[in-house]
Amino acid sequence: MSDVPLPERKMAPVQGWPQGIPWSLHLEAYAAYCKKWSPQPALIQGWCRGGFGTKELDEFIPGWRERASEITVLRADNARLHSENLALRETVKRKDQIIVSQGHLIKMYQNKVKQLDGFNGGMGN
């Protein structure tokens, strides 16, 4: 898993729905719009007429309000879990550094003991 932050989530405006909708729902509505009418690239390339209206979305994507809310909640949960994951990785990294540091100290202690054993062994003990 990458430590790169999640990108900003693109939202599309909706007439009569100030929070807008996730871009994925906008594209779904656009596909239905194109089937009914014809392609209107300005709906994708720019902020044509302030996006779809709520009545259009009701027609093109029944249940879009619930789906938009669920997507928003899932994205927030995903961002929170990503942050928690990064924090846990940092904790593990610090603990690994402590373990390595303690390992070096143990080796130094063992070498000192060997030196003292060698010194004591040379004294005829």
N, C-alpha and C positions, 0 to 999 in steps of 0.2 A: 504494500500500500504506500502511496506517495505522501510526502509531508507537504505537498503543494496545497494551499488553501483552495476550497471549492470556489468555482467561478460564481459571479453574481448571476442570479436566476432572472432570465428575461421575462418580463411581464408585458402583456398587451392591454391597451386601454379598452374599457367597455363603457358605452354610453349608459348612464344610470347605475353604474356599479363602480364607485370611486377606487376600490382597491385593485381593479383590473383582474385579469386572469392569467394563469401561466401560458407561456407562448405555445406549449404543446396543445393546449385546448384551443387556442386561437387558430392554429394550423388545422386542427380537426374541423372547426367551424368553417374555415376557408374552403376546405375540400368539399364540404356539403354545399356551401354557397356556390362554388364553381359548377357542381352537378346541377343545381337548380337554375342558375342564371348563366354566368360565364366567368372566366378568370378576370380578376381585377387586380393586377400586380401591385397597385398602390396600397392594397390592404396588407401586403406582405413587406413591401419595400419602405413604406412610410406610414405615417399615422393618419391614413385616409379617414376622413370624417369622424375622427375620434374613436375608431374601432367599431365593432359590432354593437348593436343595441341588445338589451336584455331580452327583448321579444324575439329577436333573430336567434340568439343563442338558445332560447327555449325551443325554438323550432329545429335548429340544426343539431343541438346536443342536449336532448332531454336529460335532466339531472346534473347539468353543468355546475350549478352552485355547490352541490355536495362534493362533486369531484374536485372543484377548485379549492374548496376548504380542506379536503383530505390531502391534496397535493401540497398545499401550503404547510399543513401540520407535519406531514412526512418530511418535507424539506427542512423545516426547523429542527425536527428530531435528528435528522441526518447531520445537520451542521453541529448540533450539540454533541452528538456521539463522536463526530470527527474531532472536535476540540478535546473531548475527554480522552480519546485514543492518543492524541498527540501528547497530552499531559502524562498519561501512563507510560508512553514510550520514553519521555524525559526522565521519569522516576526510575524506570528500569535501567536506563543508560547511566544515571548517577550511581545506582546500586552496583552495577557492573564495574564502574570505575573504583568504587570502594573495595569491592572484592579483589580486583586486580592489585590495588594498592596494598591491601592486607596480605595478599599472596607474596608480594615483594618483601614486606616486613618479615613474614614467616621465613622466607629464604635467607634473608639477612641474619635472622636469629639463628637458624640452623647452621649457617656458615660460621658464626661466632662460636656456637657450641662445638663445632668440629675443630675450630682453632684452639679453643680452650682444652678440648680433649687431647689434641695433639701436643699442646704445651704441657699438660698434666702428664701425658704418657711419656714425655721426654724426661720427666723428673723422677722416673723410677717407680711410679705408683702403679 
